[in-house]
Amino acid sequence: MKTLNHYIIYSTLITSAVNAQSVKATTSTIQNVNAMNAEKITNPVVKQAIDALQSGDRQAWFALFTNDAQLFDDGNKMDFKSFFEKALGHERFTSIDKVEQGGLHLYGKFHSDQWGDFKTYFKFTIGAGNKISKLEIGQAG
């Protein structure tokens, strides 16, 4: 009987250690994604937008855009508000590989819970009041 109890205790300890490692790995991955190379983003408004996107912060995201902000996804006009109501918290950059046009155009690797991983671009246009008036997104080649 003593041997069976030892097996149960060892099994419990091993399972706890494996679960702890799994949680640690997941937490580490989330931190790495959120701490991705955002320092490449030179435009402060775009940087704030990407920070909001990465953290899924709807309030911060929408506050950076004009009330009539336009969204184009692979050239197709989309409803900005409804698109990002669904996307925020489920989509994020995993790396920023290239920044152009004074920090307004970003290219990098992206993750969508619905569509998986792919290369993308985000092209921001900043209008009146230092707010984003247009965002073009799409798959990068």
KAUR-V823799 format. One record per pair of residues at least 4 apart in sequence whose C-alpha atoms are under 6 Angstrom apart, sorted by the first residue. I is the first residue (numbers start at 1). J is the second residue. D is the distance in whole Angstrom. If there is no record, write none. Layout:
I	J	D
I	J	D
This chain:
6	10	6
7	11	6
31	35	6
32	36	6
33	94	5
36	95	6
41	47	6
41	103	6
42	103	5
43	103	5
49	61	6
50	54	6
52	56	6
52	57	5
52	60	6
52	61	5
54	92	5
56	88	5
56	89	4
64	131	5
65	131	5
65	132	4
65	133	6
66	131	6
66	132	6
66	133	5
69	133	4
69	134	5
70	134	5
71	77	6
71	78	5
71	80	5
71	134	6
71	135	5
71	136	6
72	76	5
72	77	4
72	78	6
72	136	5
73	137	5
73	138	5
74	138	4
79	83	6
84	88	6
87	91	6
90	112	6
90	113	5
91	111	6
91	112	4
92	110	6
92	111	5
93	109	6
93	110	4
94	109	5
94	110	5
95	108	5
95	109	5
96	107	6
96	108	4
97	107	6
97	108	5
98	106	6
98	107	5
99	103	6
99	105	6
99	106	5
100	105	5
101	105	6
104	123	6
104	124	5
105	122	6
105	123	4
106	121	5
106	122	5
107	120	6
107	121	4
108	119	6
108	120	6
109	118	6
109	119	4
110	117	6
110	118	5
110	119	6
111	116	6
111	117	4
112	116	5
119	139	6
119	140	5
120	138	5
120	139	4
120	140	5
121	137	5
121	138	6
121	140	6
122	136	6
122	137	5
123	135	6
123	136	5
124	134	6
124	135	5
125	132	6
125	133	6
125	134	5
126	131	5
126	132	4
126	133	6
127	131	6
127	132	6
127	133	5
